[in-house]
């Protein structure tokens, strides 16, 4: 009886899958005319608009969209909650408290008021830890990324604007998939959940064989959504490649191939399903190795892959598998070597591993460039990272490289060129705090008014304080260098510069004795008592 129920559910999902592809097959004329939007549809568009502005770091415009909703629906709890989250990000704590009161009045049972209260108690996100978490997630090191996210959130829950990216990363970590699925489902089920949230939930479902068909169906429905359509289609296709297909999936794959007849990889997958034969034990071992890696057991996964290679040293799926695991472990050079070996042995399958190889190449070069910068070799670091900033990597990776190159150029005094790369980085990731700080610094160094710069118009208070602090520290350090050079030839001038440096820097850890010593150094060279 249980098996019959399961078969019925599978058949229903297969029907939905076929319907999803039918949606992709509809001619454009089917969408040519729309009825007058219902109020709920208008609110949905405003929520989408608010999400877009938040992603672009324009919190002022996001708040404007939410206030439009509240003008006609003052008790819309989702709009109140999101507006409260923005006020919290801007450190407008009185406004946050007022929003919490309104939430409780609108619905005393709504948990979002307590969510805002917890976020207020935890405090601002640690931007340094957040940047590290994103770097680790981009490199596929999900367990370490989650630890960095938790440091960024100071032990509290993820704030609203970071919840989706956190749970997407958690889904890839060892043992985190089920919690991520439940949390993303709760977000996707909220009133007026954005397409971005629904997409994240659907994609995470494709990470698990038990829910993969459901995820593919949801992604197929999202493939015609202008906000996430191309990404949803790619995620749907990837889920289809991962799927262990059976006879019930044949109609769906055939419908897909009628729409995309040139997709030879998918055609071969369907042909393989139709061929009778026994399962390859080495293929089963590779599947098990990936399962171990998905649980965070990377060393055990590598051991399983290596056992396969003892039976068949040229088994490319095991070689590539080791490369993928090494990538997750941030052993980028090892990952690159294994992936290139797999591609040499199976040149017709290069597209399967091309993205992983690009990621390994990028982070191997980036890490080497960071080492060169830390050793003071800015010219060699620039030479290595410039191709990454100009050509290589995903949008996120390229933004990281552009911000890094801009920082090198700024240190070398090439302010105008640095400005261009900071702007490029912010064009790909408007929330990049390092790029925001760097842009502020290069504009200031060129004597330009930062108040008229749109990219800097809506910086949150924490980032603004950091920028101002960094600028003061760097200005103070320049004054110290000047003062040191004048100690022998112009002691009075040196002492004045030291005083200016201290007024600008005043680092919290620097004692009064240290500051006095700076004055006395210059005074001693003049042959008089301490200042």
HELIX and SHEET records of a PDB file:
HELIX    1   1 UNK A    2  UNK A   25  1                                  24    
HELIX    2   2 UNK A   28  UNK A   31  5                                   4    
HELIX    3   3 UNK A   39  UNK A   55  1                                  17    
HELIX    4   4 UNK A   59  UNK A   72  1                                  14    
HELIX    5   5 UNK A   77  UNK A   89  1                                  13    
HELIX    6   6 UNK A   93  UNK A  106  1                                  14    
HELIX    7   7 UNK A  112  UNK A  122  1                                  11    
HELIX    8   8 UNK A  127  UNK A  138  1                                  12    
HELIX    9   9 UNK A  142  UNK A  152  1                                  11    
HELIX   10  10 UNK A  160  UNK A  162  5                                   3    
HELIX   11  11 UNK A  163  UNK A  172  1                                  10    
HELIX   12  12 UNK A  177  UNK A  188  1                                  12    
HELIX   13  13 UNK A  195  UNK A  205  1                                  11    
HELIX   14  14 UNK A  212  UNK A  222  1                                  11    
HELIX   15  15 UNK A  229  UNK A  242  1                                  14    
HELIX   16  16 UNK A  247  UNK A  249  5                                   3    
HELIX   17  17 UNK A  250  UNK A  259  1                                  10    
HELIX   18  18 UNK A  264  UNK A  274  1                                  11    
HELIX   19  19 UNK A  281  UNK A  294  1                                  14    
HELIX   20  20 UNK A  298  UNK A  311  1                                  14    
HELIX   21  21 UNK A  316  UNK A  328  1                                  13    
HELIX   22  22 UNK A  332  UNK A  345  1                                  14    
HELIX   23  23 UNK A  347  UNK A  349  5                                   3    
HELIX   24  24 UNK A  350  UNK A  374  1                                  25    
HELIX   25  25 UNK A  378  UNK A  390  1                                  13    
HELIX   26  26 UNK A  395  UNK A  411  1                                  17    
HELIX   27  27 UNK A  415  UNK A  428  1                                  14    
HELIX   28  28 UNK A  433  UNK A  445  1                                  13    
HELIX   29  29 UNK A  450  UNK A  452  5                                   3    
HELIX   30  30 UNK A  454  UNK A  456  5                                   3    
HELIX   31  31 UNK A  461  UNK A  486  1                                  26    
HELIX   32  32 UNK A  491  UNK A  505  1                                  15    
HELIX   33  33 UNK A  512  UNK A  526  1                                  15    
END                                                                             
